[in-house]
Amino acid sequence: MRFSTAFFFILSPIFLSSITSTQANEFSSCVAELRAQASQQGITEDTLNKTLDSAQQRQRVVQLDRNQPEFLSTFEDYYTKRVNDWRISKGKEKYQEHKAFLHDLTKRYGVPGPYLMAFWGLETNFGNYKGKIPTIDALTTLACEPRRKSFFTKELLTVLDIIQTNQLEVGTLKGSWAGAMGHTQFMPTTYAQYAIDGDGDNKIDLFNSEQDALASAANFLHQLGWQAGYRWGREIKLPEGFDYALADRKQRKPLSFWRKQGITTVYGEPLPDIDLSAAVIIPSGYNGPVFLAYQNFNIIMRWNNSQSYAIAVGKLAEQINNAPGLVVPFPANAKIRIEDAKKLQRKLKALGYEINGIDGIIGSGTRAAIRAFQLDQGLVADGFAHPEVFAALEKR
């Protein structure tokens, strides 16, 4: 059915125009529904006229939301693109520029300045790129898509309220394809709840005021539960024979437990004797860098629900503060195609290992199956699809 439809779609301009017309009609109907919903929540006709009346459906936004990559992203790819010499150097420069202000923020909110620089650097390259997509267009487009309709409807209604109460100029309201805004790329609901006036001008402007953006970031992290005086985590060294089933962000244990397991700092020194819990994180397998993640790691993940992002924030902050980078190099693992990951899942399932779905995503369930297979094969059971795992599966 898919192929015949595509064939007809290519050959028939009439069909193409009817699809475009249908999409436009559906979008117009959706906007009308959103307008009525916004009106019920107190958004004025004047605000609606300035925003939703001129909202455009952006197909590029839909494409980005549905993006299906050919290869699985690796931690090395993610990290090396983000924690680079330019961001470290620029972060140090911006830290010195805002040093006194950052010191005050740390006293008030407990978040060290280098961490705020790291968030800022990762989100918008210190304000150099805040996004170019009109926020109203992006959020309206996504609110009219079924995939995450309720989420983006809430974000759209919130940004309409921000426009109405803060007198933001609609024409200059631009950001990411998902609707994130300003120096620190806050979603509207985060903006509404945590954005504050940092420069004392009695206005909140995360687009043009660096101090507003930094103060808001500090306030956000503080409200999420940032532990003042503690780091994000650290790079570590695992002992021979480590049970990789313990390497899971959900398995938080006291540092005393990890010391008894033989874990040390990456330099071989004992872990600190403090009352703190942590989890072992292995983002690229047993032969790559390994980390202990403290509570602040979890707080970073509430900003962006990605382990790689959280590690990047932590290490970038450390290097802005003149600490060294990663000690253990990345392993020489080849990238894995999504289709190859699906084949791996099918093979494991056929061999009797528990696989919940054939989706090409190597999540916790697939890692558990890989770990079980590795144990059965006498391989290092870290749950990663190393070349030796594929080779062993080929023999079965």
N, C-alpha and C positions, 0 to 999 in steps of 0.2 A: 504493500500500500504506500509506503514511504517513497519508493522509487518512482512509481507511476505518478504520484502527486507532484514530485519534484520535476519529472519530465514535462508534465502539462504546465507546471508553473513557469518553466523556462520558455516554452513555446508560445504561451498565450499572454500577450500584453493586456488583454481584456481581463483575464483572471488576476494578473498582477495588480491592476488598478482597483479591482473589486476588493481584493484583500486589503489594500492600502486604505480604501474607503471604509471598509468594515472596521479596521483597527482604529481609524480616526473617530468613527461613530462610537465605538466602545470606550475610547478614551474620553470623549466628550461627556458620555453618560456617567462615567466614573467621576470625572471632575465635578459634575453637577451634584452627585451624591456626597462627595467630599465637601463641597461648598455648603450644602445643607447641614452636614455634620458639624462643620466648623462654626456655622452660624448659631447652632444650638448650644455650642460651648462658649459663646460670648464674643466670637470674632466679628468685628463690625463690617458693614458693607463696604466702607472705605478701604479697609485692609484687604478684603476679599477682591475688590476691584483692582487693587494694585498688584495682587499676587496670582490668584488662581485664574483670573480672567485671561491672563496672558501666558499661562503655563503651557509649555510645549512638551510633547512626548519625545523622549530621547532614546532612540534605538541603541545607541552606543552604550547607554547606561544599562539597558536590558542585557546586552551582550556581555558586558563586564560582570554583571551579577550572575550570569549563567556560565561564565568562563570554565571550560573544561581543558586543562593543560594536557599535553601529550606525555610529559614526564612527571614523575613524582618529584617535588621539590626536596632538596637535601638541606641539611643543616649548614653544610659548608657553603652552598649557594647563597642561602639566606644571610648568613653571618658576614661573609666576605663582601657582600654588596652593601652592607649597612655599617659595619664597624670598620671604617677605612681611615686612612691618614688624614683626608680632608676633614671628616667630621670630628676627629680627635683634635686637630689643630684649630678648627673653627670653634669647637666647644670650649677649648681653653681660652681663646680670644674673647668669646661672649661671656664666659665666666668672669674674666677680669673686668669686663665692661660693667657687669651687673653685680660685682662682688659684694658691695655693702648691702644692696637690696636683697641679695640671696642670703646673706648672713642673717638679716632680719627675718626672712621667711623661714629659715631653719630654726631659729629660736621660737617662732610662733607655731610652726606646724610640724617640726621635727624631721623634715625632708631635706637632706643635704643638697647644696647647690649643684654639684656635678650630676646628680640624678635628674634634676630638672633640666639641665642642659642636654642630657642624653635623650629624654623624652622629646624635647623640642627639636633636637637634631634629627631624630628618626622620623618624627611626624612631618616636618615641613622644611628640613634643611635650614633650621634657625630662621624660619619665616621667608626663605627665598622661593618656596613654592607651596602655596596654600591651596592649589586647585583652581581650575578654570570653569568648571561646570556650574551653571546657575543652580543654586541650592533648591529653589522652588521647583524647577524643572526636574531635577534628580529625584527629589522626594515624592513629587506627584507621580512621576513615571513609575517608581517602585511601589507606591501605594496602590497603583492600578494593576500591578502584577500579582497573580495569585500566590506566588511562592512564599513571600513574607509580607503579605498585605497588612495584617494587623500591626506588625512592628513598625512599618514605614508610615502607616496612617497616623500612629501615635507621634512619630517624629515630625511629620508634616504639621499636624495640629499644634504641636509645641513650638515649631519655628514660626508659625503664624502668630502665636501669642507673643513670642519674643519680639517680632517685628512691631506688633501693636503696642507693646509696653515700653520697649527700649528705643523706638523710633529709628530702627536700622533702615538704611536705604536698600530697597529691594534690588535695585540695579547693580549694586556692588556686592551683593550677597552671593559669593561663589565659593566652591570648595570641591571636595572629592565627589566621585560618582555616587557614593553612598550617602552623601549629605553631611559629611563631617566638615567642620568649619574652623577657621581661624588658625593662629600660630600653632596651637596644640591639637587641632583637629577634633574638637569636641562635637559629638552628636548633639542635636537640639535638646534632648532630655537631660543630658549631662550639663550642657550650657545653662539650662534653666535652673538646675538644682545646685550647681557648684561654682559657676562663674561669679567672680567678685571683682570689685574695683581695687586695683592694686596701686594705681598712680595718684589716687586722691582727687580725681577731677569729678567725682560723683557720677560717673558714667561707667558702664561695663562695655568694653570694646576689645574683644579677643582678636579682631582682625588687624587693628592698627596699633594697639598699645601692648608692647612687649611685657611691661610690668603687670598689666591686667592678666595677660595670658599665663605668666609664670606664677603669679599669686593664685590664680584659679587652679593651676595644675597642683600646686602645693596643697591647697585646700581640698581638692578632690582626693588626693592620695591620703591625706590626713583623715578625712571622713571615711575612707575605705578601710582604715585601720593600720596605716603605716606604723611600724615599730621604730620609734626614734632611738638612735644609738646603735642600731644593728644594720649589718650589711644585707645584701640581697641573697648571698650565697657565696660559694667559692669553688674553684677547680680543685679536684681531689685525685688521689691515687688509690685504686682498688687493690686488694690483696689477691694473690693467686687462689683460685677456687672459690671466688666470690659467688654467692647465690644470686644470679641476675633476676630471679623472681622477686627479689626485694627492691629492684629498681623501678619504682612507680611513684608518681607524684602523690598518690593517695596514701602511700605507706610512709607516713611521717613518724619518725622515731627520735627519741632523745639523742643528743650527740654522744652521750655515754654508751648507748647501744652501738652506734656506728664505730666508736673507738674499739669496742670489744670485738667487732667484726674484722678489725685490722685496717680500717680505712684511715688514711693520713691526708695531710694537705698534699698538693701536687708536688711539693718539694720533699716529701717524706717526713715532715714534722708532725707531731701529735695534734689532733684537733683540739680546739680550745675547751677548757674545762668549765663550761658555762651551762646554765639551765636553758637550753634552747632545743627545739625540735627541728628536724630537717628531713628531706627526702632525697634519694639518689636519682639523678636525672642523667640518662645516657642518650644524647640526641643523635649520635652517629655510629653507635655500636661500640663493642668492647675495645676496639683498636683506635678509638678517637678520644677527644677530650670528654671527661666525665665531671659531673658537678654535684655538690650538695646544695639543695635549694631550701633557704630559710623562709620564714613567714612572709618577708617582704617580697619574695619571688611570687607568692600567691597574690599579693596585692598588685604587683605589676601585671599579672595575668588578668586581673579584673579590669584593667585599662584596655588590654588587648589580649584576648584568650588564645595566646600562642606561646608555647614554651620557648621557641626560637627567639621570639620578640623579647621575652623576659630576660633571657640570657644576654641578648644584644644590648638591652638597656643597662644591665648590670656591668658588663665588661666595658661598654663605652663610657659609663660613668667613672669606672675605676681608672681608665686610661686618660680621661680628661683630668683626673686627679693625680696624674703622673705615675700610676701603678702600671706594671707590665701587662702585656696582652696574654693570649693563650699560651700555655707552655707545651702541651701535647699537640702535635700537628694533626690535621685532618687525615683520615684514612683514604687510601686510593681506591675508593669504591666507585664503580660506574653508576651513572644515573639509571634509574629503573623506569621503563616505559609503563604507562598505565595498563596497557594490554598485557604486558609481561606479569604485572602484579595480579591481574585477573587470572592468568594461567596458573600462577603460583597458588592462588586461592582454590581454584578448581582442583588442582592436583592434591593439595592437602586434604580437601574435603573428600576426594575419591579414596584417599588412603585412610579415611576414618577420623581425621582430626576435625575438631569443632570449628566450623566457619559459619558465621551468621549470614553473610551475603557476599555475592561476587560483584564487588563494586570497584576494585582496583585501588582501594584506600587501605593502607596498612595501618589500621588503628589498633586499639588495645586487644580486641578479639583475635585479629589475625596474628598479632605479635605473640599472643599466648599459644596459638597453634604452631607458629614457627618455633617457639621455645621448646614445646613438647617434641617436635620433630628433631630439633637439634640435640636434645637429650637422648633420644632414641638412636641417633646417629653418632653419638660421641663427640659432637661439635660443641664449641663454646655457646652456651644457651642464653644468648642475650636478646633473642626475639627479633633480630634484624635479618633482612633478606640479603645476606652477603653472597658473593659469587659461589662460595662453597655450598650454600644452601640450594641454589639453583642446580649446581652440579650433582648434588646428592639426590635431588628430586628427579633429575633426568635418568638416573640409574634405577628408579623404582617403577 
